Amino acid sequence: MRPRRFVPAIVLIVAGLVVLAVGGGAVATDAIAMLLIGVGAVLAVALAFFEIGASEDRDRRAGRS
């Protein structure tokens, strides 16, 4: 597993949490925070599935299928 691939997703989630904390409850800032957190979460799940597929490909190439 390569944890550096997950850095952009973590940054988006943290940025969303910061916007949510600093936003003061305004509708626009809440929407932006939800957008950032949602995109970060979707990216994290997509990267997890990518890592699973990549590990299966490595195992197949190594003959460990």
Buried (B, 14 or more C-beta within 10 A) or exposed (E): EEEEBBEBBEEBBEBBBEBBEEBEEEEEBBEBBEEBBEBBBEBBEEBBEEBEEEEEEEEEEEEEE
